[in-house]
Amino acid sequence: MILSAILAFTASMSASPAVLACGDDQVRRYELAAEGPRETWRWDASEAENLPRAFRAGLLEKIDECKPVAGGRVLITSSTGGVVLLNSETGDVLFHADAPMAHSAALLPGDRIAVALSIHDRGDRLNVYDLADGQRPILSLPLPSGHGAVWDPVRERLFALSHDTIQAFALVDWGGAAPRLEETANWTLPGARDGHDLSKAADGSGYLVTTHDGVWRFNPDADTFMALHPLNPALQVKSVDIDADGHVAWVKAEERWWAFGFSVLHDRRVVRVPTDDMHLYKVRWIPAER
């Protein structure tokens, strides 16, 4: 059943789609090839030789974000306290920072990284770091139960997700001596709130946000949240992503906060892809070369 569904899925695409999936101390690449899903790459934090021991032995124990960014790089965050920018082609760690309950990150102009921190005595913050120095943030703002950070280059805004709201921030005096984030808009989450995930749909349809009880399309220009079927209503959807062709991939918690596989929706057909022996938390499409 899985094979036939993936055959139908890949038949409409010029190349096999691929995703990054993360959980525990690993990030994996899965290719949804016509002959079936297969793992084609893996990064294990515990074996990363160019990371300090604290990161290999604990700070990256529960990876909760693996976001592909330009140049073959991956932004990785962990609820056990680590942030890493990784060159996936060479395995080189380009940046690392100790950030408690880190749940999401975004690359910003000026070689900076924004990180959303969830509930912790040093968390509930939106921190900004210079890529040249991960020792301390250059900016830090309140963000209760921070779970999402996305840079929008078209709107020139940083969108941040907290327990109850999505906030938009402008970068002010970004090249000057006192850079700051200035809130320009905010939106209250629908449903039961408790924001889990924020992503920008690659098909140009806006944003996706998950809450405790559903998944929503978010349009910041129209100030609207629209239910995304068939994932609304649905409890504990931990991540959702849409690729440039409109295919949807998501992770729904099966035990506490994790799952043992992810799902893909194509042409009204749902394909489940198992991720054996990993407590899966998020999945992200890898942009196809066009």
N, C-alpha and C positions, 0 to 999 in steps of 0.2 A: 504493500500500500504506500509506504514511504517512497520507495523507488519510483513507482508509477507517477506519484504526485510530483516528485522532483524532476522527472523526465518532462512532464508537462510544463513545469515551472521554467526550466532552462531552455526549452524549445523556442520561447519567445524572445530570448536574449542573445546578443552577439557573443557574449562570453559568460562563463560561469560566475554567478554572483558569489560574493564572499563576505563574511562577517568576522568581527572580532568579538570574542566572548570572554568574560572574565569572572573569576571567583577564587576563593582561597588565595594562594600566593601566585596565581598563574594568569597569563593572558594567552589565548589560543586563537588561531585563524582557522576558520572552517570554510571550505569551498563547497558550494552546493552544485556539484558536478552532475552530469546526466547519469552517470553510473552510481550515484549515491553520494551523500555527504561524506567528506573526509577532512581530517585535520591536516593542515599543510605547514603549520608553524606554531611554535610554542615558546613563550618566555616564562621562566621560573625565577621569581625574585630571590629565592634561597640560593640559587646558583649563579647569580649575577656577580662577577668578580670585581666590577668597577663600582660597587656600592659599598658604603660603610656597613659594618657588621650589624649595627642596630636596625638597618633597613632589611637586611637579609634575614635577620633572626626574629623579627617581630613587627616592625612598622609597616610592612607590606603583607602581613599575614592574611588580611581579609580585603582583597582588592574589590572595589565597588564601581570603578569607572575605567573604561579603556577606549578613549575617544581618538579616532584617526584625525590627524592634522596634516597640513601641507608638508611636503618633503619627505614622505615616508615615515613620519614620526607619529608617536602615540603618547597621549596624555593619560597618565595613570594616577588614580587616587585610591586610598585605602582607609577604611573606617578605623583601622588600628594605628593610623597616624602618619602615613607617608604620601608624598606627591613626587612623581617622577615624570620627566620628559625623556622618552626613549627613541633612539634611532632604531627602527625595527629591522632595517637592512643589515646593520653592523652589530647591533646589540649594545651599542654605546649608550650610557646614561648621560644625557646632556644637561640635566638639572635634577636636583633632588631637594626636598624640604621636609622638615618635621612639622606636620600640621594635624592636630588632633581631630579625629572624626571627619576627615576629608571625604567628601562625597561626590564632588564634581569639580572640573577645572575648565578654563577657557584661555586660549592664547589671545593676548591683547596687542595692539600696536605698541611699538617702542620696546619690543622684547621683554614683555611682562606677562605674568600669569595670574589670573584671578582664581581663587579657590573657595568653594562653599564648604563651610564646616558645620556639621550637625551638633547635636546636644552633647555638651562636654563643659567642664568648668573653664576650659580655655577655648571652647568652641562657640557655636551659635554666632558665627562671624562670617564676613566676606573679606578674605585677606587678598592682598595684591603683592606679588613678589617680582623683583627684577631677576631675569634669567641669569645674570652674572653673580647673584648672591641669594642663596636660599636660606640663609641663617635667620633672617628676620623680615617680616613684611614691611613694605614701605607705606602701606595703607591698611586700615582695618576698620570695618563698619559692622554694626549689629545686623545679624541675619538669623533669626530664631529657627532652629532646626534646618540649617542651610542644606539644600539637596541639589541645587542646579545652578550652573553658570554657563552661559552661551554668549559669545560675541557675535553681533550682527553687523557685518561690514557695510551693508547697504544702508541701514538705518543709523549706523555709527552709534550703537548703543550696546551696553552690556546688560543682558537680562539675567536676573538672579531669582531663584525659587526658594521660598521658605515654607514654613508650616502652613501659613494662611494666604500668602500673597506671591505675586510675581512683580518684581520691581525693574524698572528700566533706568540705567545710569548713563549719563554723558561723561566723557573723559575731558576734564577741564584742566587747562595749563599743563597738559600731559608731557610736554617737553621742557617745562620750566622747573624752577627750584622747589615748587610746592604743588605737585600734581594732586588732584583730588577727583573723587567720584561724586557727581551731583545727580540726585534722583530727579527724573523728569516726568515719570508716570508710575502708577502702581495699579494692580488689579487684584481683587479678592477672588480666591479660588472658588470654584463651584462645588456642589455636593458636600461630602463630609470633610473636604479640605485635606490636610495632612499631605502636602506635596511630596512626591517621591522622585519624579524624574521630569526633566525638561530637555527637549531636543528640537532642533530646527529641521523641518522636513526638507529633504533634498529635492523633492519634486516641485518646490516653490509654493506649496499650499499653506505656508505659515509655520506654526509651532505645534508641538505635541506636548501635553502635560499629563502626568498621571497623579491621581489622588488616591485616597484610601479606597474609594468605591467606584472608580472609573477612569476612563481615558478620554481626553478632550482635545479637539483642535482649537488652538488659541490664535486669534487674529488680533494683534495689538493695534492695528490701524482702525479696525471696526469695533474694538472693545468687546469682542464676543468669545464665548466658549461654546463649542458645539460638540455633542457626544460623538465619539468615534465608535461605530459599530464594526464588528461584534464585541468590542472590548468595553462596552459601557451598557449596563453596569457590570463591573467585575471587581472583585476585591484583590488588593495587594498586587497590582501589576507594577513590577519594580522598574521596568524600562520598556520603552517603545521607540522605534525608529522607522522612518520611511525613506527608501532610496529614490533615486532620480526617476525611476520607472513606476513609482507608486506602490512598490511591494512593501508590506508591513512586517516587521520582525519584533517580537516582544518576549519578555520573561515574566511569568506569573508565579509568585511564591507558592511552593508546594509544601514546604516544611519551614515554619517560622518565616525567615526572610529569603530563603534560597529555593532553587529549583534544580532539577537534574536534566534539563533540556530547554530549548527555546522553540518558539513557533513562528512560522512564516505564513502569511496570507497572500495568495495569488489567485486571481480569477475565482474568488469565492471559495477557494479550497485551502484548507489549513494543513500545513505540513509540520510535523513535530520532528525536531532534530535532537537526539540525545547527546548529552555532554557527560560521558561516563566519568565517574570518580572525581567530579568537581562540583562544589557547591556554587552553582551559577547565580550571578546577580544581575549582570547587564550584558546586552548584546548591541553592537553597532555595525551598520553597514560600512563596508570599505568602498569609497567612491570608485566607480569604474573609470578607466581611462577612456576618453571620448575624442 
